[in-house]
Structures are given as C-alpha cells and as structure tokens.
Amino acid sequence: MTSNAFRLKQCFEMQRRTRGFSLIELMVAMVIALIVLAGVLSSFLASKQAYLYNQEVAFIQENARYAAAYLSADIREAGNFGCSNDSSASSPKRNNYYPNNLVSALNPTTGARYKLQGVQGFDGHSSGPTLPTDFPRPAASPVLSGTDAILVRRADIDNALTVKSHTGSTFTLNTQQSAADGNAAGTIMVYASANCQYQTIFQETLPAALPSDQLGHAVGTSPAPGNKTTTLHGQLLAGSTYYSGLCTASSCPWEAATPLPTGPLPGAPDSKIMPLLNTLYYVAPSSIDSNVNALWMIALNKKGGGVAAAQELVLGVEDMRVYYGVDTDFAADGQANTYVSADQITRDTPLTTSTTSGSAFLAWSRVASVRVQLLMRSRNKVTDSTAQQTLHFDTGADFNKGGGYVWQIVPITVQLRNAYRG
C-alpha cells in the first residue's frame, strides 16, 4: 500500500471516529432520560402530596384535641353551682340536706338563660337551631343552619366571694371587692351555703349604693329579670313548707316537706357567692379563614353582667351534633339509659313519678351525660379528586363528603359530675 493510500485510510478512520451519535442513539438516550425524570418527578409529587396530607391531618387532630379538651372540661362541670352532687343517695328520694338543692329567686321568665339545668341543647340538624328569644344574635358569627348548639350553665367558682354575714337582702363579704371583680348591678349570681344545704340563683342589686364589702339581692324587676324574693334557702310552695331543687309537690311526692327556716340565712358565714356562667357553644363561619367554619362560644352572662362578645375557639369544625344521655330509670342512678337529640327533650323536669315509663323522664334534669360529635375538615385541599368519603353520625343516615378535603368525625362523651337526679 502506497503512503498516499495509507494516509487516505487514516483520514477516513479519523472521520468515522469523530462523527458523534446517530439520531437513533440520541432518541434512545432522550427516552431513558425522560423515564428517569418522570420517576423523580412522580416521587417528588407523591412526597409533596403526602406532606400536605399529613399537614392537614395534623391540623385536624390538633384542633380536634383542643376542642375536645375545652368542651369536656366545661361540660363536665355543668350544673356545678358550688357544691358537688350527693352520690350516696341510693334511691330517688332527695331532701333539702342533699347537695344540689338549687332554687331560683329570680322573677319568672319564659327565656332559657336562667334555667336551673346544667345543660340545655338546641337541635339544628332537623329544625334550626331555634335559639330562645333572650339569646343574642351575633351579627359577625351567625349560628350555622343545620348544626346543633349547646348551652352550659355553672357557677364561676374561680371568682367566688366569701360571705361574712347576711342580713335581710344584704351580704357582707370577708374581703372588699375591687373594680376588677366586675360584679355590677344586674349580674346573675349563685349563692352556695357553707353546709351545701342551699344553692340559689339570684340577681345582684344596687352594689354602687352599698359599701365595697357588701352585695344586695333586693326584690325588683329592673334590670330584668330581677328578684321575686329575698328568700335564698328553699322553694316555698305553700304555707310554711317548701321542696328542694327542681322538685314540686306533684313531681317529687317522695320529698319531705320541711318547715321554712326562720332567722338568719342558714350557713351564711363562709358561704360562697359566684357569678353564674351561661356559655353557648355553636358552629359559625370562621372570621380567620372564610374557607372554613369554626366552633364558637358566647358568654350570655359574663362576669360583670351583660353579654360577652362571641369568641372563635377552633378552626375546621364544619358541623356539630350533640346527643344527651338521659337517665330514664324511675329510681334515678345517674347513668344514661338512652341517648337522644335535643328536640326529643321537651321538658325541664319529669312529667310525673307515678309511671315507670322511660319517656316520662325525657327531661333536662335527667341528662346524665353528653355526647358531642364534631365534623372536622382540613383547611386546604390535599387532592383534586372528586372521590367521596362516607361518614356517619350516631343517629342518622350515612352522608358523603369530598371536594379534595380531609374529613373526620371526632366523638366526645362526657359524664356530668353534677347531674341533678330529680
């Protein structure tokens, strides 16, 4: 081979080695790269969705935990007006020497704010809820239609005042009040005698006209509802006899008629006077995030009198259903025999004791426990899927929720420590 031919062969060989990838080779490489990129992107999106899902689940669980703790603590103390209930009574018989001898010195009212029961419910998922006319209608947080509401009543024991003595319609306190105490005229108060024989709801009157270590409870009508009597130690029925608590002569024939005490108010020294707390819990649109609803509360008789501003407690509560465990045994044992919605409880006290029919005892005074179910929803969507999630409240048919959100029903069951067994 000549040198020229050899050089030509080397030139062709060098050109062949430096010509690069063919089109097919490039296409194969691109396909492999796209497959790898798709896998990485899919893994990233899956991780992101899992993170968002876990974040929203954490949002639900954290808020549900707070709601459960807050509601449980308040509902558990419902009906606590300064003395615990008497758990030693083995029969339905109760007399004025048992705790929870709660009576009212207030003028009669058709409203519900000053009733004697520890809890009262308002059924919304079938009829409303229809709140009593004496309840405020917060414009900024209207009660959401189709949801339940529950009212919890108890004494504000943390702000109790200790009684030194009592004369006529005036309490003298062991310590002077300050402006921070906020017990203004018209404040609804609870008196609990030191021996726990007597517990009475009354309205404070004219504290400004009295020394700072005194409170009055004179008869009157202004501000409403006012006091009908200065008697704070029993429910006077006729003559010189009275019955304790929620009982009347017809509804509690086992009650022993007792002579009305005379002279100074029994147990006045070291007795307690406390503001009455009326707290309404309900669901309304959130003021923080218009995308969700929230659990709200409003104090209908805050310390100092009047109505407090509505407070938003928990985000993400889309619905609330409340069921009441009623003790329907004639011989009340303080244990719930059946759970019903608020619209099934139409009376304050049992109709009669002459029957053993359980329906005769479907009354607020026989509520022994409360079961709250909160429908929680995530704040943000976690998927664009239109798939539906089947949920179920204790009473009622299954229902479906979706929209890409996370949904969860959180149950809370609370035994009332101070349920009246009348």
Secondary structure as the mmCIF struct_conf table of DSSP 4:
data_model
#
loop_
_struct_conf.conf_type_id
_struct_conf.id
_struct_conf.beg_label_comp_id
_struct_conf.beg_label_asym_id
_struct_conf.beg_label_seq_id
_struct_conf.end_label_comp_id
_struct_conf.end_label_asym_id
_struct_conf.end_label_seq_id
HELX_RH_AL_P HELX_RH_AL_P1 SER A 3 ARG A 17
TURN_TY1_P TURN_TY1_P1 THR A 18 THR A 18
BEND BEND1 ARG A 19 ARG A 19
HELX_RH_AL_P HELX_RH_AL_P2 LEU A 23 ARG A 76
TURN_TY1_P TURN_TY1_P2 GLU A 77 GLY A 79
BEND BEND2 PHE A 81 CYS A 83
TURN_TY1_P TURN_TY1_P3 SER A 87 SER A 88
BEND BEND3 SER A 91 PRO A 92
TURN_TY1_P TURN_TY1_P4 ASN A 96 TYR A 97
BEND BEND4 TYR A 98 PRO A 99
STRN STRN1 LEU A 102 SER A 104
STRN STRN2 LEU A 106 LEU A 106
HELX_LH_PP_P HELX_LH_PP_P1 ASN A 107 PRO A 108
BEND BEND5 THR A 110 ALA A 112
TURN_TY1_P TURN_TY1_P5 ARG A 113 TYR A 114
BEND BEND6 LEU A 116 LEU A 116
BEND BEND7 GLY A 118 GLY A 118
STRN STRN3 VAL A 119 PHE A 122
TURN_TY1_P TURN_TY1_P6 HIS A 125 SER A 127
TURN_TY1_P TURN_TY1_P7 THR A 133 ASP A 134
BEND BEND8 PHE A 135 PHE A 135
BEND BEND9 ALA A 139 SER A 141
HELX_LH_PP_P HELX_LH_PP_P2 PRO A 142 LEU A 144
TURN_TY1_P TURN_TY1_P8 SER A 145 GLY A 146
STRN STRN4 ALA A 149 ALA A 155
HELX_RH_3T_P HELX_RH_3T_P1 ILE A 157 ASN A 159
STRN STRN5 LEU A 161 THR A 167
TURN_TY1_P TURN_TY1_P9 GLY A 168 SER A 169
STRN STRN6 THR A 170 LEU A 173
BEND BEND10 ASN A 174 THR A 175
HELX_RH_3T_P HELX_RH_3T_P2 ALA A 179 ASP A 181
TURN_TY1_P TURN_TY1_P10 ALA A 185 GLY A 186
STRN STRN7 ILE A 188 ALA A 192
TURN_TY1_P TURN_TY1_P11 ALA A 194 ASN A 195
BEND BEND11 CYS A 196 GLN A 197
STRN STRN8 GLN A 199 GLN A 203
STRN STRN9 THR A 205 THR A 205
HELX_RH_3T_P HELX_RH_3T_P3 PRO A 207 ALA A 209
BEND BEND12 LEU A 210 LEU A 210
TURN_TY1_P TURN_TY1_P12 SER A 212 ASP A 213
STRN STRN10 GLN A 214 GLY A 216
BEND BEND13 SER A 222 PRO A 225
STRN STRN11 ASN A 227 ASN A 227
BEND BEND14 LYS A 228 LYS A 228
BEND BEND15 THR A 230 THR A 230
BEND BEND16 HIS A 233 HIS A 233
STRN STRN12 GLN A 235 ALA A 238
TURN_TY1_P TURN_TY1_P13 GLY A 239 SER A 240
STRN STRN13 THR A 241 TYR A 243
TURN_TY1_P TURN_TY1_P14 GLY A 245 LEU A 246
TURN_TY1_P TURN_TY1_P15 ALA A 249 SER A 251
TURN_TY1_P TURN_TY1_P16 PRO A 253 TRP A 254
BEND BEND17 GLU A 255 GLU A 255
HELX_LH_PP_P HELX_LH_PP_P3 ALA A 256 ALA A 257
STRN STRN14 THR A 258 PRO A 259
HELX_LH_PP_P HELX_LH_PP_P4 LEU A 260 PRO A 261
BEND BEND18 GLY A 263 PRO A 264
HELX_LH_PP_P HELX_LH_PP_P5 LEU A 265 LEU A 265
TURN_TY1_P TURN_TY1_P17 PRO A 266 GLY A 267
TURN_TY1_P TURN_TY1_P18 PRO A 269 ASP A 270
STRN STRN15 LYS A 272 PRO A 285
BEND BEND19 SER A 287 ILE A 288
TURN_TY1_P TURN_TY1_P19 SER A 290 ASN A 291
BEND BEND20 VAL A 292 VAL A 292
STRN STRN16 ASN A 293 ALA A 299
TURN_TY1_P TURN_TY1_P20 LEU A 300 ASN A 301
TURN_TY1_P TURN_TY1_P21 LYS A 303 GLY A 304
BEND BEND21 GLY A 305 GLY A 306
HELX_LH_PP_P HELX_LH_PP_P6 ALA A 308 ALA A 310
STRN STRN17 GLN A 311 LEU A 315
TURN_TY1_P TURN_TY1_P22 GLY A 316 GLY A 316
STRN STRN18 VAL A 317 VAL A 326
BEND BEND22 PHE A 330 ALA A 331
BEND BEND23 GLY A 334 GLY A 334
BEND BEND24 ASN A 337 ASN A 337
STRN STRN19 THR A 338 VAL A 340
HELX_RH_3T_P HELX_RH_3T_P4 ALA A 342 GLN A 344
STRN STRN20 ARG A 347 ARG A 347
BEND BEND25 ASP A 348 THR A 349
BEND BEND26 LEU A 351 LEU A 351
BEND BEND27 THR A 353 SER A 354
HELX_RH_3T_P HELX_RH_3T_P5 GLY A 358 PHE A 361
STRN STRN21 ALA A 363 ALA A 363
HELX_RH_3T_P HELX_RH_3T_P6 TRP A 364 ARG A 366
STRN STRN22 VAL A 367 ARG A 377
BEND BEND28 ARG A 379 ASN A 380
BEND BEND29 VAL A 382 VAL A 382
STRN STRN23 GLN A 389 LEU A 391
BEND BEND30 ASP A 394 GLY A 396
STRN STRN24 PHE A 399 LYS A 401
TURN_TY1_P TURN_TY1_P23 GLY A 403 GLY A 404
STRN STRN25 TRP A 407 GLN A 415
TURN_TY1_P TURN_TY1_P24 ARG A 417 ASN A 418
#
